[in-house]
Amino acid sequence: MGFYHSMHDPAIEGILVSTEVIADTVSELGRRITADYAGKNLALVTVLRGGVIFLADLCREIDLPLSLDFMAISSYSPGAGAVRITKDLDDSITGRDVLVVEDIIDTGLTLNYLLSVLRQRDPASLAVCTLFDKDVRRLVDLPIEYSGIRIPDRFVIGYGLDLMGRYRNLPFLATLREEVME
Ligand code: PRP
């Protein structure tokens, strides 16, 4: 009987972004955020569920006092841009310097909705940090202050990103085999 190992998972085509490149990118983003937010009232806001992996690593690369809070949202229909909040933040963000932490920005529709909701709550500032940026798929033009790694238009899994709930725990970003997609 064999043991499971992600390197031999038949669904995984190959590694698109390695663990080492992710770690270096997260560290660099943390360094920039630390420099930019010194003396501010930083609140990191993350969207469940995929973003938590990146958040957990990023927050430990930010050498400042900060708070963590979470939201969950659900699409009425995939890609429609119509979203509803299924879990709201626990704390007020009024007067806080809010940084939205996302694992990936694809069409930008999720973020566009989220930013409009958060802006109404009068934060002192509102900015975005994403680890992966699938910018060729963008449908809305959004300012992204901190963007880690541009990726091509492929279905990717790992480091928070899932396929039907699986693979979020892969320590790298991987592409799927075409057969799995079909
Ligand atoms: C991902 C990601 C963003 C969204 C980006 O979440 O965390 O929230 O997709 O896509 P967009 O730019 O096209 O709107 P997903 O819907 O996969 O939820 P999950 O984190 O729970 O897997």
Residues whose N, C-alpha, C, O or C-beta is under 5 A from the ligand:
A	BS01	PRP	V47 L48 R49 G50 G51 D103 I104 I105 D106 T107 G108 L109 T110 L111 G160
